Amino acid sequence: MKYALFVLSILLWAAPAFSEVRSEPQPLPYPQQVELPLDTPYPGTMTLFVDATDLDHRIFRVRQTIPVAGSGPMVLWYPQWIPGTHAAIGPVHDYAGLMIKANGQPVRWMRDPVQVYAYRIDVPANARTLEIEAQFLTPAETAQGPVVMTPDLLRLNWFSTALYPAGHFVRRIAIDASVKLPAGWQFGTALEVGSQANDVVKFKTVSFETLLDSPLFAGRYFRKIDLDPNGRSRVTLNVMADEPGLLETKPAVIEMHRELVRQADKLFGARHFDHYDFLLSLSDRLAGAGVEHQRSSDNGTMPKYFTGWDTAIISRDLLAHEYAHSWNGKYRRPADLWTPNYNVPMRTSLLWVYEGQTQYWGHVLTARAGLLTKEQALDAWATTAATYDARVGRAWRTLQDTTYDPLIANRRPIPWTSWQRSEDYYSESQLLWLEVDTLIRERTRNKRSLDDFARAFFGVNDGDWGQLTFTFDDIVRELNNVEPYDWATFLRTRLDENAEHAPLAGLERGGYRLVYVESESEYGKATQSRRHTTDFTYSLGFAVNNKGELTSVQWDGPAFKAGLNSGMELVAVNNVAFDGDKLKAAIRATKTGTPIELLIKQGDTYRTVHLDYNGGARYPKLERIDKSGHALFDDILARRK
């Protein structure tokens, strides 16, 4: 009996105190969901007018009309999921001053408390049209977001200025768009002009889908270059710049860009556009960009892209990458990434094809067009190979999982890129597709290649300007049509494995291996100059900018083990004030046994750090494995006749 009482006392002591009073709420029901889009025409044609002349305040002033077929509840969407960004980044926070009227009277709107990009209204009786006024307040400085308007340049993305009615596919909503530009400015866009007078440009009626896929560039200093003078459809390079002198271009450089168009035709065969407009800004005041569209591309790079051509070799692959997207990503689009409107969530599982294979073709076409010399192209590939071979985060995170980064991180800065990984589906997948290409070439004795896949998969249905979706199984099926192999297992292994090293078998099968040498390549120097950094990732394990601030630290590298982190300031090297050249000399001296001592500042605190490193300078390079043999990689980079 005593034992039983003892056990009972223990159980009572261990039992939760259910006698205490606890409030336990239940969830409120969610508001009514916005109606799903249907593939039916929207009655009538919307209009959109954007006044882009307020350069002082950097404001787009918007007037819009939306026809309505009857009275009652209605939802207007502001675009949220923007194609090409793969994320829900529609800048609704900068869409301001919204006023809606019908029959000249105000119409009250209310934001949906859950779907905050949705504006709910009640259309009054006898109304035939909604009249909308608003402003899009563009960032005045980079701390507020990407700068898209300066005193001399502007980039107009229509998605930032327009609402659209819920319930219909955007391809079934018609719209007439127009813009008023600053006096004397020129412009470029894939939209076709209907009329032009008094600085107002009116465009021909298009679908809302086509409008949002056709950004507009305009500037005080502007130049148009015909890149396909003998082609069957117009291809134009529209260039705007901070200063008129930046538009000067050597004929040989223009010819390289024309060769890019020719090489893309040889690769893909078909064209999925009636005309194509490269939109290129050369500016350090306007935000840089690289966004694909089916009949155009939004590109922004350094001011001296043309005038510093001989030395400014970074970003030479930008136009090639975005142009290839017209085929891969815009026409052939992952089925789970395509959506019927801009407020249905996108899914990003196939970005290793959409972006990864485009990254591959971008670099290949850049070399084939001569935009980079063969040596520069090889050095660019060496940089990619070394970057991802040092990406130690693959120990815990797969390449497939990085395809969700646009949704997870939304391109926010992260503290430990080498460990966290960040959108590696771009360039690590570039290495994966090189492996596929060289494997096909090896198995067929160089008679077939990934070129054959590109033509069969992306180059179908010449003249089709719509979209054709694909799945993983479609990729595998077409690869097997090119060369039978267990491609499903191969691809899933590469995508889902936690390997110690990057997939470098394609380089080696192509006749090259990644090595580290003591001198930097021309490409490496140009990269660091563009970023205003000096990179010691493969030696000390960090990069430092011109101010001495550590911009990145390699996870588990020598600097990491010594307690360094990004944001710290490097003050001195071996008791001498820091500069990049002195640190390079100190690193070279480690091979002869001279240690490195760094004076580090963090906040108001100084400390001396000793790095355990004796490997000397290490910079990535591609080395021929057999200099007397044939290299498949040379064939891949060679111009097609």
C-alpha positions as CSV (number, residue, x, y, z in Angstrom):
1,M,0.0,0.0,0.0
2,K,2.8,2.4,0.8
3,Y,4.4,1.6,-2.5
4,A,1.2,2.3,-4.3
5,L,0.8,5.7,-2.6
6,F,4.4,6.5,-3.4
7,V,3.9,5.8,-7.1
8,L,0.7,7.8,-7.1
9,S,2.4,10.7,-5.5
10,I,5.1,10.6,-8.2
11,L,2.5,10.5,-11.0
12,L,0.6,13.4,-9.5
13,W,3.9,15.4,-9.2
14,A,4.8,14.7,-12.8
15,A,1.4,15.4,-14.3
16,P,0.7,18.8,-16.0
17,A,-1.2,21.3,-13.9
18,F,-4.4,21.2,-16.0
19,S,-6.2,23.1,-13.3
20,E,-4.5,26.4,-14.3
21,V,-6.6,28.9,-16.3
22,R,-5.5,29.2,-19.9
23,S,-7.0,31.2,-22.7
24,E,-7.0,29.2,-25.9
25,P,-8.1,31.1,-29.0
26,Q,-9.3,29.7,-32.3
27,P,-8.2,31.1,-35.7
28,L,-10.4,33.5,-37.5
29,P,-11.6,32.4,-40.9
30,Y,-9.7,34.0,-43.8
31,P,-11.5,36.5,-46.0
32,Q,-12.9,35.3,-49.3
33,Q,-10.1,34.3,-51.7
34,V,-9.7,36.3,-54.9
35,E,-11.3,34.5,-57.8
36,L,-9.0,32.3,-59.9
37,P,-8.0,33.5,-63.4
38,L,-9.9,32.0,-66.3
39,D,-8.7,31.7,-69.9
40,T,-11.5,34.0,-71.1
41,P,-11.3,37.5,-72.7
42,Y,-11.8,40.5,-70.5
43,P,-14.5,42.8,-72.0
44,G,-13.1,46.0,-73.4
45,T,-9.6,47.5,-73.6
46,M,-7.8,49.1,-70.7
47,T,-5.7,52.3,-71.2
48,L,-2.6,53.3,-69.4
49,F,-0.8,56.7,-69.6
50,V,2.5,57.3,-67.8
51,D,3.9,60.7,-67.5
52,A,7.7,60.2,-67.1
53,T,8.7,63.8,-67.2
54,D,9.1,64.6,-63.4
55,L,12.9,64.0,-63.3
56,D,13.3,66.3,-60.3
57,H,11.2,64.1,-58.0
58,R,11.8,60.9,-60.0
59,I,8.1,60.1,-60.1
60,F,6.0,58.3,-62.8
61,R,2.5,59.8,-62.8
62,V,-0.1,57.3,-63.9
63,R,-3.6,57.6,-65.4
64,Q,-5.4,54.4,-66.2
65,T,-8.9,53.4,-67.3
66,I,-10.4,49.9,-66.8
67,P,-13.8,49.1,-68.6
68,V,-16.3,47.3,-66.4
69,A,-19.3,45.2,-67.5
70,G,-21.5,45.6,-64.5
71,S,-21.9,46.8,-60.9
72,G,-20.8,45.0,-57.8
73,P,-17.7,43.6,-56.1
74,M,-14.5,43.7,-58.1
75,V,-10.8,43.0,-57.4
76,L,-7.9,44.9,-59.0
77,W,-4.5,43.3,-58.8
78,Y,-1.1,45.1,-58.5
79,P,1.5,42.7,-60.1
80,Q,3.3,40.7,-57.4
81,W,5.1,37.8,-59.1
82,I,7.3,39.4,-61.7
83,P,8.6,37.1,-64.5
84,G,12.4,37.0,-64.8
85,T,12.8,37.7,-61.0
86,H,11.3,34.4,-60.0
87,A,9.9,36.0,-56.8
88,A,7.1,38.1,-55.3
89,I,8.8,41.5,-55.6
90,G,6.3,43.7,-57.2
91,P,7.0,47.1,-55.7
92,V,3.5,47.8,-54.4
93,H,5.1,49.8,-51.5
94,D,6.1,52.5,-53.9
95,Y,2.7,52.6,-55.7
96,A,1.0,55.6,-54.0
97,G,-1.8,58.2,-54.3
98,L,-4.3,55.7,-55.6
99,M,-7.6,57.4,-56.5
100,I,-10.4,55.5,-58.3
101,K,-13.5,57.2,-59.8
102,A,-16.5,56.0,-61.8
103,N,-19.0,58.4,-63.4
104,G,-16.9,61.2,-62.0
105,Q,-17.5,60.1,-58.4
106,P,-14.9,58.6,-56.0
107,V,-14.9,54.8,-55.6
108,R,-13.7,53.6,-52.2
109,W,-11.1,50.9,-52.3
110,M,-9.9,48.6,-49.5
111,R,-6.8,46.5,-49.5
112,D,-7.3,42.8,-48.9
113,P,-5.9,42.1,-45.4
114,V,-4.3,38.8,-46.5
115,Q,-3.6,39.3,-50.2
116,V,-2.2,42.8,-49.9
117,Y,-1.6,43.2,-53.6
118,A,-5.4,43.0,-54.1
119,Y,-7.6,46.1,-54.1
120,R,-11.3,45.4,-53.4
121,I,-13.9,47.8,-54.7
122,D,-17.7,47.9,-55.4
123,V,-18.4,49.1,-58.9
124,P,-21.4,51.5,-58.7
125,A,-24.5,51.1,-60.8
126,N,-24.4,52.4,-64.4
127,A,-20.6,52.6,-64.4
128,R,-18.9,51.7,-67.6
129,T,-15.3,52.6,-66.8
130,L,-13.0,53.0,-63.8
131,E,-10.7,56.0,-63.9
132,I,-7.5,55.6,-61.9
133,E,-4.8,58.0,-60.9
134,A,-1.7,57.1,-59.0
135,Q,2.0,57.6,-58.8
136,F,5.0,55.2,-58.8
137,L,7.6,56.8,-56.6
138,T,10.9,55.5,-57.9
139,P,13.9,55.3,-55.5
140,A,15.9,58.4,-55.3
141,E,18.9,56.6,-53.9
142,T,20.2,53.0,-53.8
143,A,19.2,52.7,-50.1
144,Q,15.6,52.9,-51.2
145,G,15.9,50.3,-54.0
146,P,17.2,50.2,-57.6
147,V,17.4,53.6,-59.2
148,V,15.4,53.6,-62.4
149,M,15.3,57.4,-63.2
150,T,18.1,59.9,-63.4
151,P,18.3,63.4,-65.0
152,D,19.4,61.7,-68.2
153,L,18.0,58.2,-68.2
154,L,15.0,56.1,-67.2
155,R,13.9,52.5,-67.2
156,L,10.1,52.0,-67.3
157,N,8.8,48.6,-66.2
158,W,5.1,48.8,-66.8
159,F,4.4,46.4,-64.0
160,S,5.3,49.1,-61.5
161,T,2.6,51.4,-62.8
162,A,-0.5,49.4,-63.7
163,L,-3.4,47.6,-62.0
164,Y,-5.4,44.8,-63.8
165,P,-8.7,43.0,-63.1
166,A,-8.8,39.7,-61.4
167,G,-10.5,36.7,-62.9
168,H,-8.8,36.5,-66.4
169,F,-5.5,35.3,-67.8
170,V,-3.3,38.3,-68.5
171,R,-2.9,37.3,-72.1
172,R,-6.7,37.8,-72.5
173,I,-6.7,41.4,-71.2
174,A,-6.2,44.1,-73.9
175,I,-4.5,47.4,-73.2
176,D,-3.5,50.6,-75.0
177,A,-0.4,52.1,-73.4
178,S,1.2,55.5,-73.9
179,V,4.0,57.5,-72.3
180,K,5.1,61.1,-72.1
181,L,8.9,61.5,-72.2
182,P,11.1,64.4,-71.4
183,A,11.5,66.7,-74.3
184,G,14.0,65.5,-76.9
185,W,14.6,62.1,-75.4
186,Q,14.8,59.0,-77.5
187,F,13.5,55.5,-76.5
188,G,13.7,51.8,-77.2
189,T,11.1,49.1,-76.5
190,A,9.8,46.0,-78.2
191,L,6.3,47.6,-78.3
192,E,5.2,48.9,-81.7
193,V,4.5,52.6,-82.0
194,G,1.0,53.6,-83.1
195,S,1.6,57.4,-83.1
196,Q,4.1,59.9,-81.7
197,A,3.6,63.7,-81.1
198,N,4.5,66.3,-78.6
199,D,6.8,63.9,-76.7
200,V,3.9,61.5,-76.2
201,V,4.3,58.0,-77.6
202,K,1.2,55.9,-78.1
203,F,1.7,52.1,-78.7
204,K,-0.4,49.7,-80.5
205,T,-2.9,47.6,-78.6
206,V,-1.4,44.5,-77.0
207,S,-2.2,42.1,-74.2
208,F,-1.4,43.0,-70.7
209,E,1.1,40.1,-70.8
210,T,2.9,41.6,-73.8
211,L,2.9,45.0,-72.2
212,L,4.6,43.8,-69.0
213,D,7.0,41.8,-71.1
214,S,8.1,44.9,-73.0
215,P,10.0,47.4,-70.8
216,L,10.9,50.8,-72.1
217,F,14.3,52.6,-72.0
218,A,14.6,56.3,-72.6
219,G,17.4,58.8,-72.4
220,R,18.9,62.1,-73.4
221,Y,21.9,60.3,-75.0
222,F,20.7,57.4,-77.1
223,R,21.8,55.3,-80.0
224,K,20.3,52.5,-82.1
225,I,22.5,49.9,-83.8
226,D,21.2,47.4,-86.3
227,L,22.5,44.0,-85.3
228,D,20.9,41.9,-88.1
229,P,20.9,44.1,-91.3
230,N,20.3,41.1,-93.5
231,G,18.1,39.1,-91.2
232,R,14.5,38.1,-91.6
233,S,13.4,40.0,-88.4
234,R,14.8,43.2,-87.0
235,V,17.3,42.9,-84.1
236,T,18.3,46.3,-82.6
237,L,20.8,47.3,-79.9
238,N,19.3,50.3,-78.1
239,V,22.0,52.0,-76.0
240,M,21.6,54.9,-73.6
241,A,24.3,56.4,-71.5
242,D,25.1,59.0,-68.9
243,E,27.2,61.0,-71.4
244,P,27.2,61.1,-75.3
245,G,30.8,60.0,-75.5
246,L,30.1,56.7,-73.9
247,L,28.0,55.7,-77.0
248,E,31.1,55.7,-79.3
249,T,31.7,52.2,-80.5
250,K,34.4,50.7,-82.8
251,P,33.1,48.9,-85.9
252,A,34.8,45.7,-84.8
253,V,32.9,45.7,-81.5
254,I,29.6,46.2,-83.3
255,E,30.5,43.3,-85.5
256,M,31.1,41.0,-82.5
257,H,27.5,41.8,-81.3
258,R,26.2,41.0,-84.8
259,E,28.1,37.8,-84.6
260,L,26.3,37.0,-81.4
261,V,23.0,37.2,-83.2
262,R,24.3,34.9,-86.0
263,Q,25.7,32.4,-83.6
264,A,22.4,32.2,-81.7
265,D,20.6,31.5,-85.0
266,K,23.1,28.7,-85.7
267,L,22.5,27.3,-82.2
268,F,18.7,27.5,-81.9
269,G,17.5,27.7,-85.5
270,A,14.1,29.2,-84.9
271,R,13.2,32.6,-83.7
272,H,10.3,33.2,-81.3
273,F,10.0,36.9,-82.0
274,D,9.0,39.1,-84.9
275,H,11.7,41.6,-83.8
276,Y,14.1,41.8,-80.9
277,D,15.3,44.9,-78.9
278,F,18.4,44.7,-76.7
279,L,17.9,47.5,-74.2
280,L,21.3,48.5,-72.8
281,S,22.1,51.3,-70.3
282,L,25.7,52.4,-69.7
283,S,25.6,54.1,-66.4
284,D,26.9,54.3,-62.8
285,R,23.9,56.3,-61.8
286,L,21.1,54.1,-63.1
287,A,20.8,50.6,-61.5
288,G,22.4,47.8,-63.4
289,A,20.2,45.0,-64.6
290,G,19.9,41.8,-66.5
291,V,16.2,40.8,-67.0
292,E,15.0,38.7,-69.9
293,H,11.9,39.2,-72.1
294,Q,10.8,37.3,-75.1
295,R,11.2,40.2,-77.6
296,S,13.7,42.3,-75.7
297,S,16.0,42.3,-72.7
298,D,16.7,44.8,-69.9
299,N,20.5,45.2,-69.5
300,G,22.5,47.6,-67.5
301,T,26.3,47.6,-67.1
302,M,29.3,49.8,-66.6
303,P,29.6,53.2,-68.4
304,K,32.7,52.2,-70.3
305,Y,31.3,49.0,-71.8
306,F,32.2,50.3,-75.2
307,T,34.9,53.0,-74.7
308,G,36.9,50.8,-72.4
309,W,36.5,47.7,-74.4
310,D,40.1,46.6,-74.4
311,T,40.4,46.4,-70.6
312,A,36.8,46.3,-69.3
313,I,36.1,42.7,-70.1
314,I,33.5,42.0,-67.3
315,S,29.8,41.7,-68.3
316,R,30.7,40.6,-71.8
317,D,28.3,37.6,-71.4
318,L,25.4,39.8,-70.2
319,L,23.7,40.3,-73.6
320,A,24.4,36.7,-74.7
321,H,22.7,35.4,-71.5
322,E,19.6,37.5,-71.8
323,Y,19.3,36.9,-75.5
324,A,19.5,33.1,-75.0
325,H,16.6,33.5,-72.5
326,S,14.3,34.4,-75.4
327,W,14.5,30.7,-76.2
328,N,15.2,29.2,-72.8
329,G,12.9,30.7,-70.2
330,K,10.6,32.9,-72.2
331,Y,9.5,30.6,-75.0
332,R,10.3,27.2,-73.4
333,R,9.3,27.8,-69.8
334,P,9.2,25.5,-66.8
335,A,5.6,24.3,-66.4
336,D,5.7,25.1,-62.6
337,L,7.1,28.6,-63.3
338,W,4.5,29.7,-65.8
339,T,1.5,31.3,-64.3
340,P,-1.7,32.7,-65.9
341,N,-1.4,36.1,-64.1
342,Y,1.1,38.0,-61.9
343,N,-0.5,37.1,-58.6
344,V,-0.5,33.3,-58.8
345,P,2.7,32.1,-57.0
346,M,5.5,30.8,-59.1
347,R,7.4,27.6,-58.4
348,T,11.1,27.5,-59.2
349,S,12.2,23.8,-59.2
350,L,13.6,23.9,-62.8
351,L,15.7,27.1,-62.5
352,W,18.8,24.8,-63.0
353,V,17.5,24.6,-66.6
354,Y,15.9,28.0,-67.0
355,E,18.9,29.9,-65.6
356,G,21.6,27.2,-65.5
357,Q,21.5,26.1,-69.1
358,T,21.1,29.8,-70.1
359,Q,24.2,30.6,-68.1
360,Y,26.0,27.8,-70.1
361,W,24.8,29.1,-73.5
362,G,25.5,32.7,-72.5
363,H,29.2,31.9,-71.9
364,V,29.4,29.6,-74.9
365,L,27.8,32.2,-77.3
366,T,30.1,34.9,-75.8
367,A,33.1,32.9,-76.8
368,R,31.7,31.9,-80.2
369,A,30.9,35.5,-81.1
370,G,34.4,36.7,-80.1
371,L,33.1,39.0,-77.3
372,L,35.8,37.2,-75.2
373,T,39.0,35.8,-76.6
374,K,39.5,32.1,-76.1
375,E,42.0,32.8,-73.2
376,Q,39.5,35.2,-71.5
377,A,36.7,32.7,-71.9
378,L,38.8,29.9,-70.3
379,D,39.8,32.3,-67.5
380,A,36.1,33.1,-66.9
381,W,35.3,29.3,-66.7
382,A,38.2,28.9,-64.3
383,T,36.7,31.5,-62.1
384,T,33.4,29.8,-62.1
385,A,34.9,26.4,-61.4
386,A,37.0,27.6,-58.5
387,T,34.1,29.6,-57.0
388,Y,31.8,26.6,-56.8
389,D,34.5,24.1,-56.0
390,A,35.1,26.2,-52.9
391,R,31.4,26.4,-52.1
392,V,31.6,24.2,-49.0
393,G,27.9,24.6,-48.3
394,R,27.2,21.7,-50.6
395,A,28.1,19.5,-47.6
396,W,24.6,20.2,-46.3
397,R,22.6,21.8,-49.1
398,T,21.9,20.4,-52.5
399,L,22.0,22.2,-55.8
400,Q,18.3,21.5,-56.2
401,D,17.5,23.3,-53.0
402,T,19.2,26.5,-54.2
403,T,16.5,26.8,-56.8
404,Y,14.2,28.0,-54.0
405,D,16.6,30.9,-53.1
406,P,14.5,33.6,-54.9
407,L,11.7,32.7,-52.5
408,I,13.8,32.0,-49.4
409,A,16.2,35.0,-49.5
410,N,14.7,37.2,-52.2
411,R,18.3,38.3,-53.1
412,R,18.8,39.9,-49.7
413,P,22.5,40.0,-48.6
414,I,23.6,36.9,-46.6
415,P,26.5,36.7,-44.2
416,W,28.1,33.4,-45.2
417,T,27.6,32.7,-49.0
418,S,30.2,29.9,-49.1
419,W,28.2,28.0,-46.4
420,Q,24.7,29.1,-47.0
421,R,24.9,29.0,-50.8
422,S,23.1,31.6,-52.9
423,E,21.3,30.9,-56.2
424,D,24.0,28.4,-57.2
425,Y,21.5,27.1,-59.8
426,Y,23.0,29.7,-62.1
427,S,26.7,28.9,-62.4
428,E,27.1,25.6,-60.7
429,S,24.5,24.4,-63.2
430,Q,26.6,25.9,-65.9
431,L,29.2,23.3,-64.9
432,L,26.6,20.6,-64.8
433,W,25.5,21.3,-68.4
434,L,29.1,21.3,-69.5
435,E,29.3,17.8,-68.1
436,V,26.2,16.8,-70.1
437,D,27.6,18.4,-73.3
438,T,31.0,16.6,-73.0
439,L,29.4,13.3,-72.1
440,I,27.3,13.4,-75.2
441,R,30.3,14.3,-77.3
442,E,32.4,11.6,-75.8
443,R,29.7,8.9,-76.3
444,T,29.1,9.9,-79.9
445,R,32.7,10.6,-80.8
446,N,31.9,14.3,-81.1
447,K,29.2,13.7,-83.7
448,R,26.4,15.0,-81.4
449,S,26.4,17.5,-78.6
450,L,24.2,19.8,-76.4
451,D,23.9,22.0,-79.5
452,D,21.6,19.3,-81.0
453,F,19.5,19.3,-77.8
454,A,19.2,23.2,-77.9
455,R,18.0,23.1,-81.5
456,A,15.5,20.3,-80.9
457,F,14.2,21.5,-77.6
458,F,14.3,25.3,-77.8
459,G,14.4,25.8,-81.6
460,V,11.0,24.4,-82.3
461,N,8.0,26.1,-83.9
462,D,9.7,28.9,-85.7
463,G,7.6,32.1,-85.5
464,D,5.6,31.0,-82.4
465,W,5.6,34.0,-80.1
466,G,3.8,32.3,-77.2
467,Q,5.1,30.0,-74.6
468,L,5.7,26.2,-74.6
469,T,6.1,24.7,-71.1
470,F,8.3,21.8,-70.1
471,T,8.9,19.4,-67.2
472,F,11.8,17.4,-65.9
473,D,10.6,14.4,-68.0
474,D,10.6,16.5,-71.1
475,I,14.3,17.4,-70.6
476,V,15.2,13.7,-70.1
477,R,13.2,12.6,-73.1
478,E,14.9,15.1,-75.4
479,L,18.4,14.3,-74.1
480,N,17.7,10.6,-74.8
481,N,16.6,11.6,-78.4
482,V,20.1,13.1,-78.8
483,E,22.0,10.3,-77.1
484,P,20.4,7.4,-75.2
485,Y,21.6,7.3,-71.6
486,D,20.2,7.2,-68.0
487,W,19.9,11.0,-68.0
488,A,17.2,10.9,-65.2
489,T,19.5,9.3,-62.8
490,F,22.5,11.4,-63.9
491,L,20.6,14.7,-63.4
492,R,19.0,13.8,-60.2
493,T,22.3,12.6,-58.8
494,R,23.9,16.0,-59.6
495,L,21.0,17.9,-58.3
496,D,20.4,16.0,-55.1
497,E,23.9,15.0,-54.0
498,N,26.0,16.5,-51.2
499,A,29.4,16.3,-52.9
500,E,32.6,17.6,-51.6
501,H,33.6,19.2,-54.9
502,A,31.8,21.0,-57.8
503,P,30.9,19.0,-60.9
504,L,34.2,19.4,-62.7
505,A,34.1,16.2,-64.8
506,G,32.9,18.2,-67.8
507,L,36.0,20.3,-67.8
508,E,38.2,17.3,-67.5
509,R,36.4,15.4,-70.2
510,G,36.7,18.5,-72.3
511,G,40.5,18.4,-71.9
512,Y,41.1,20.8,-69.1
513,R,41.7,20.7,-65.4
514,L,41.3,23.3,-62.7
515,V,44.7,24.3,-61.1
516,Y,45.9,27.2,-59.0
517,V,48.8,29.4,-60.1
518,E,50.7,32.3,-58.5
519,S,49.7,35.0,-60.9
520,E,46.2,36.5,-61.6
521,S,44.6,36.2,-65.0
522,E,43.5,39.2,-66.9
523,Y,39.9,38.2,-66.3
524,G,40.5,37.9,-62.6
525,K,42.1,41.3,-62.4
526,A,39.2,42.9,-64.3
527,T,36.7,41.2,-62.1
528,Q,38.3,42.6,-58.9
529,S,38.8,46.0,-60.5
530,R,35.1,46.2,-61.3
531,R,34.1,45.2,-57.8
532,H,36.7,47.4,-56.2
533,T,38.0,44.4,-54.3
534,T,41.1,42.2,-53.9
535,D,40.2,38.5,-53.7
536,F,42.3,36.1,-51.6
537,T,39.6,33.4,-51.3
538,Y,41.8,30.6,-52.4
539,S,44.7,31.5,-50.1
540,L,43.8,33.4,-46.9
541,G,40.1,32.8,-47.4
542,F,38.7,36.4,-47.7
543,A,38.1,39.3,-50.0
544,V,38.7,42.9,-49.1
545,N,37.7,46.1,-50.7
546,N,39.8,49.2,-51.4
547,K,38.9,50.7,-48.0
548,G,40.2,47.6,-46.2
549,E,36.8,46.2,-45.3
550,L,36.4,42.4,-45.5
551,T,33.6,41.8,-48.0
552,S,33.5,38.0,-47.6
553,V,35.1,35.3,-45.6
554,Q,35.4,31.7,-46.7
555,W,33.7,29.3,-44.3
556,D,36.3,27.2,-42.5
557,G,39.2,28.9,-44.3
558,P,42.3,30.3,-42.6
559,A,40.7,33.7,-42.0
560,F,37.5,32.0,-40.6
561,K,39.6,29.9,-38.2
562,A,41.3,33.0,-37.0
563,G,38.0,34.6,-36.1
564,L,37.5,37.0,-39.0
565,N,34.2,38.0,-40.4
566,S,32.9,40.2,-43.1
567,G,32.5,43.9,-42.1
568,M,35.8,43.9,-40.1
569,E,38.4,46.3,-41.3
570,L,41.9,45.3,-42.2
571,V,44.2,48.1,-41.0
572,A,47.7,46.8,-41.4
573,V,49.7,43.8,-42.7
574,N,52.9,42.9,-40.9
575,N,52.8,46.3,-39.1
576,V,52.5,48.2,-42.4
577,A,49.4,50.1,-43.4
578,F,47.1,47.9,-45.6
579,D,47.0,48.1,-49.3
580,G,46.2,45.3,-51.8
581,D,49.7,45.0,-53.2
582,K,51.4,44.8,-49.8
583,L,49.1,42.0,-48.8
584,K,49.8,40.2,-52.1
585,A,53.5,40.4,-51.4
586,A,53.0,39.1,-47.9
587,I,51.0,36.1,-49.2
588,R,53.7,35.3,-51.7
589,A,56.3,35.3,-48.8
590,T,54.4,32.7,-46.9
591,K,55.9,30.0,-49.2
592,T,59.3,30.8,-47.8
593,G,58.1,30.6,-44.2
594,T,57.3,34.3,-43.5
595,P,54.1,34.4,-41.4
596,I,51.3,36.9,-41.9
597,E,50.1,39.2,-39.1
598,L,47.0,41.3,-39.6
599,L,45.8,44.3,-37.5
600,I,42.0,44.1,-37.5
601,K,39.6,46.8,-36.4
602,Q,36.0,45.8,-35.3
603,G,34.0,48.8,-34.1
604,D,36.3,50.6,-31.6
605,T,38.4,47.5,-30.9
606,Y,41.7,46.6,-32.5
607,R,43.4,43.2,-32.4
608,T,46.3,41.4,-34.0
609,V,45.5,38.2,-35.9
610,H,48.0,35.5,-37.0
611,L,46.9,33.4,-39.9
612,D,48.0,29.8,-40.2
613,Y,48.8,29.8,-43.9
614,N,51.9,28.9,-45.9
615,G,50.6,28.2,-49.4
616,G,51.6,31.4,-51.2
617,A,49.5,33.0,-53.9
618,R,46.7,30.9,-55.4
619,Y,44.6,32.0,-58.4
620,P,42.4,29.7,-60.5
621,K,43.5,28.7,-64.0
622,L,42.4,26.0,-66.6
623,E,45.3,23.8,-67.7
624,R,45.3,21.5,-70.7
625,I,45.5,17.9,-69.5
626,D,47.1,16.6,-72.8
627,K,48.5,19.4,-74.8
628,S,49.1,17.1,-77.8
629,G,45.6,15.7,-77.8
630,H,42.2,17.0,-78.9
631,A,40.2,19.1,-76.4
632,L,36.4,18.8,-76.7
633,F,36.1,22.1,-74.8
634,D,37.9,23.9,-77.6
635,D,35.2,22.6,-80.0
636,I,32.5,23.9,-77.7
637,L,33.9,27.4,-77.6
638,A,34.7,27.5,-81.3
639,R,32.7,29.8,-83.7
640,R,30.2,28.0,-85.8
641,K,30.6,28.6,-89.6
